[in-house]
């Protein structure tokens, strides 16, 4: 199965860790600054722990990729679950320089932005899903 991956920057890869740490730091600071513990400091603490819990259960949800073979195409967008389409159920695939659009049925399908993928990866995707290949879906 061929696979192309999008390079995500530091802040996008470590989104949950950074915000969890930010809220925990604010909560600890509020515990030391205020004379009595307030509900707000407990709320910040809960948000911080919540971000770490989401990171733990979501796993590698910050990665983005497109993988395909002769039977199916799989899309994984940032913080989303994998979406898989078999090529037999797809009506049309359009690969432009900026978007991948999959049309399936009357009102189904998806679109994925291709910014951040390498130009040679996009070109490979365009070659594999050219207009001649789309004739099989008609």
C-alpha positions as CSV (number, residue, x, y, z in Angstrom):
1,X,0.0,0.0,0.0
2,X,1.4,3.4,-1.0
3,X,1.4,6.1,1.6
4,X,2.1,9.8,1.6
5,X,2.4,11.7,4.9
6,X,2.0,15.4,5.7
7,X,4.8,17.0,7.8
8,X,3.2,18.8,10.8
9,X,5.1,21.4,12.8
10,X,6.1,21.1,16.4
11,X,3.1,22.9,17.9
12,X,0.6,20.8,15.8
13,X,2.3,17.5,16.8
14,X,2.4,18.3,20.5
15,X,-0.9,20.2,20.7
16,X,-2.4,18.3,23.6
17,X,0.8,18.2,25.6
18,X,1.4,21.9,25.3
19,X,-2.1,22.9,26.3
20,X,-2.2,20.4,29.1
21,X,1.1,21.7,30.5
22,X,-0.2,25.3,30.1
23,X,-3.3,24.7,32.1
24,X,-1.4,22.7,34.8
25,X,1.1,25.6,35.2
26,X,-1.7,28.1,35.6
27,X,-3.4,25.9,38.2
28,X,-0.2,25.4,40.2
29,X,0.5,29.2,40.0
30,X,-3.0,29.9,41.3
31,X,-2.6,27.5,44.2
32,X,0.5,29.4,45.3
33,X,-0.6,33.0,44.6
34,X,-4.1,32.9,46.1
35,X,-4.7,32.6,49.9
36,X,-7.5,30.1,49.6
37,X,-7.9,27.6,46.8
38,X,-10.6,28.7,44.4
39,X,-12.9,26.7,42.1
40,X,-11.1,28.3,39.2
41,X,-7.8,26.8,40.1
42,X,-9.4,23.3,40.3
43,X,-11.0,23.9,37.0
44,X,-7.7,24.7,35.3
45,X,-6.2,21.6,36.9
46,X,-9.0,19.5,35.6
47,X,-8.6,21.0,32.1
48,X,-4.9,20.2,32.2
49,X,-5.4,16.6,33.2
50,X,-8.2,16.4,30.6
51,X,-5.8,17.4,27.8
52,X,-3.3,14.7,28.8
53,X,-6.1,12.1,29.0
54,X,-7.3,13.0,25.5
55,X,-3.7,12.7,24.2
56,X,-3.4,9.3,25.8
57,X,-6.6,7.9,24.3
58,X,-6.3,9.6,20.9
59,X,-2.8,8.2,20.4
60,X,-1.3,9.4,17.1
61,X,-4.3,11.5,16.0
62,X,-2.0,14.4,15.1
63,X,-0.7,12.6,12.0
64,X,-2.1,13.1,8.5
65,X,-1.7,10.7,5.6
66,X,-3.2,9.3,2.5
67,X,-2.6,5.6,1.6
68,X,-4.0,3.6,-1.3
69,X,-3.7,0.5,-3.3
70,X,-5.7,-1.1,-6.1
71,X,-8.7,-1.9,-3.8
72,X,-9.1,1.1,-1.5
73,X,-8.0,4.5,-0.4
74,X,-7.5,5.5,3.2
75,X,-7.5,9.2,4.4
76,X,-6.4,10.2,7.9
77,X,-6.8,13.9,8.8
78,X,-5.6,15.8,11.9
79,X,-7.4,14.7,15.1
80,X,-9.9,12.6,13.0
81,X,-10.4,8.9,12.6
82,X,-9.3,7.0,9.4
83,X,-11.8,7.1,6.6
84,X,-11.6,4.2,4.1
85,X,-13.2,4.0,0.7
86,X,-13.2,1.0,-1.6
87,X,-12.5,2.0,-5.2
88,X,-15.6,0.1,-6.3
89,X,-17.9,2.4,-4.3
90,X,-16.3,5.7,-5.4
91,X,-17.9,7.7,-8.3
92,X,-15.1,10.2,-8.9
93,X,-11.7,11.1,-7.5
94,X,-10.3,14.6,-8.3
95,X,-6.7,15.4,-7.3
96,X,-5.8,19.1,-7.8
97,X,-2.7,20.9,-6.5
98,X,-4.5,21.9,-3.3
99,X,-7.3,19.4,-2.6
100,X,-8.2,15.7,-2.9
101,X,-11.9,15.3,-3.5
102,X,-13.7,11.9,-3.4
103,X,-17.3,11.8,-4.7
104,X,-19.4,8.8,-3.6
105,X,-23.1,8.6,-4.2
106,X,-25.5,11.4,-4.3
107,X,-24.4,13.2,-1.1
108,X,-21.4,11.3,0.3
109,X,-17.7,11.6,0.0
110,X,-15.0,13.8,1.4
111,X,-12.4,16.4,0.7
112,X,-8.9,16.7,2.1
113,X,-6.5,19.7,1.8
114,X,-3.2,18.8,0.3
115,X,-1.2,21.7,1.6
116,X,1.8,20.5,3.6
117,X,2.3,17.4,1.4
118,X,5.5,17.3,-0.7
119,X,5.0,18.3,-4.4
120,X,6.4,15.0,-5.6
121,X,3.9,13.1,-3.4
122,X,1.0,15.1,-4.8
123,X,2.3,14.4,-8.3
124,X,2.4,10.7,-7.5
125,X,-1.2,10.8,-6.3
126,X,-2.2,12.7,-9.4
127,X,-0.6,10.1,-11.7
128,X,-2.2,7.2,-9.9
129,X,-5.7,8.8,-10.0
130,X,-5.6,10.5,-13.4
131,X,-8.6,11.1,-15.5
132,X,-8.1,7.8,-17.3
133,X,-8.4,6.0,-14.0
134,X,-11.6,7.9,-13.2
135,X,-13.3,6.4,-16.3
136,X,-13.6,3.1,-14.5
137,X,-15.8,4.9,-11.9
138,X,-18.3,6.1,-14.6
